[in-house]
Amino acid sequence: MAWQYQIRTRICNTNKLRTILITGCAGFIGYNLALSILSGNSKYKLIGIDNLNNLTGLKIKRDRLKNLIKFKNFSYYKISITDFKKFEEIFKNFNISIVINFAALAGVRNSNIFPKKYFDSNVNGFYNAIFLAKKYKVKKFIYASSSSVYGDVAVFPTHEKISITTQKSFYAMTKNINEILSTYISSETKMKIIGLRFFTVYGEYGRPDMFLKNIVSAIIEKKTFNIYAFGKHERDFTYIGDVVKILNYILFKKSKSLKNSLIYNIGSGRKIQLMDLINIIEDNLSMKGKFKFIKRQKGDVLKTHSNNNLIQKDYKKINFTDIKKGIKNYVKWHKNYYY
């Protein structure tokens, strides 16, 4: 596309700026982080890559990219991290100081349907990213893990030192492999490697396959919505604005920890029962939903609740967004975007 070449040319002429690479820049968290950096930090140029797969919604990915390409310090390349040769060209052509690897296939249920696709993207692709970061002497490598690596643990709130040997889904297993690989690589390099176990991130420009999008749409459209595990789920919902704030701390502030390899829970530290969340959604819509209560699905974890003391200790105390405010923000955006 013509705009791609024009942006590349402008970016290549801004040699004095430090360069950040975000893989999965058209994804939910990658997009929101990229937008935050571009909006508030002119000291950096941002390279974004994404293969624009359709597994979790192609239209919204293109819409996210439209918002990013408006910035002169942003350059986008349609590349898959599984394509080592094309991926390496990015490292050869730009002096990258920070890599944020958010390119991965997301979702527990799809991972059990398409395990090979998930292995190729989440394991082989991850290896390519961290190997190239090491080879080209990147200073900091940040990657997305998931709270799903904990499986059905019995300790709540859950802290990072708990053993993670009982994953419930293929997706969770791929994230566990990422953490093992990063620990191994950290012993061979001075690069700072930081893994982030995200707890049910929600908010504006969220993935269209996520629970929140689907239940809000079902209520608005007066459709019956399936509630799994008979509504007994409990989740630590974490607002995207808070996630972006934490990521900015990790990117631009010095950690109190001297370790080269770190894992952090990224969660609000507050759990909410599913039926209470549904009540909040209904209140914001001024509508009641129609629900069918059915058994728990394979791979689903019944409860998540993060202990976020470590990230707050190493960086800064964070005031997390109240779930009522976060849902209000999301519902407003949802109605504007989808209707």
C-alpha positions, 0 to 999 in steps of 0.5 A: 500500500502507498501509505506504508512506503511513505511512512517508512520513508519519514521514519527512516529520516528520524535517525535521532529517535530511539526505536521501539518494536511492537509485534502484534501492534494491531492487537488489543493490548499492542494497539492501546500501548502503541497509541499511548506511546505515539500520543505522549512520547515524541522521543521514540519512533515506533515500528509495528508489525502484525500479520493481520490474521482473521482469527480474532477479528480483521475489521477491528485490527484494520481500524486500530491500524488506521488510528496508528498510521496518522502518527509520523513516528509510526511505521507498519509492516505486515509481517508474521513473526513466524517468518524468520527471514522477513522478521530479521529484516526489521532488526537489520534495518532499524537500531531497535532498543526495546522489543515488545512481543505481543504477537500471538494467537489469543483465546483458550477455546480456539487453542484447543481447536487449532493447536498447530496454529497456536504452536507456530505463532505462540512458540515458534514465533516467540522463539524468533522474537527473543532470539533476534532480540538477543542477536541484535543486542536489544536492551529490553524484551517485554512479552505477553504471558497470561494468567491462564498459566496458573490453571486452577490454583488453590491460592488466592490472590495468586502470586508469581512464585506459585508453581505453574505445572497444571495448565488447563488449555493448549493456549496456557501451555504455549505461554508457559513455554514462553516463560521457560524459554525466556528464563533460559535465554536470560542466562545467556544475555544481559538483555532485560527480559520481562514477562507479563501475566495479564489477568482478563484485560478489558476495555475500548477496542477489545477483541470481538471474540471476548466475553464482554463484547459478546454479552453486551451485543447479545443484550442490546440485540435481545439474543439469548447468551450462554453463561458457562459454569452456571455463572460461577466464574470469578475473574480479576478484570483489569482495565486497559487504561491501567494496563497501558499505564503499567506498561509505560512504567516498565518501558520508561522507568527504572525497575527497583529489581536488579534481576535480568529476568522478571515475571509480573502479574498484571491484574487489578487485584480485585475479583468479581463474580460473573453475575455481579459483572452482568448486573453492572453491564445491564445497569449501563445498558438499562436493559436486562439480558436473556441467558442460558446457564450451561456447564463449564467448558473445557479449558476454562479456569473457574477463578482468577485473582491476582496478587499485584504487590510485586509490580507495584513494589518494583515500579510504582503504586497504581490506583486501579480503575473501579470496575463500574467506571471501566464498564461504563467507558467500555459500553459507551465505546461499544455502542459508538463503534458497533451500532 
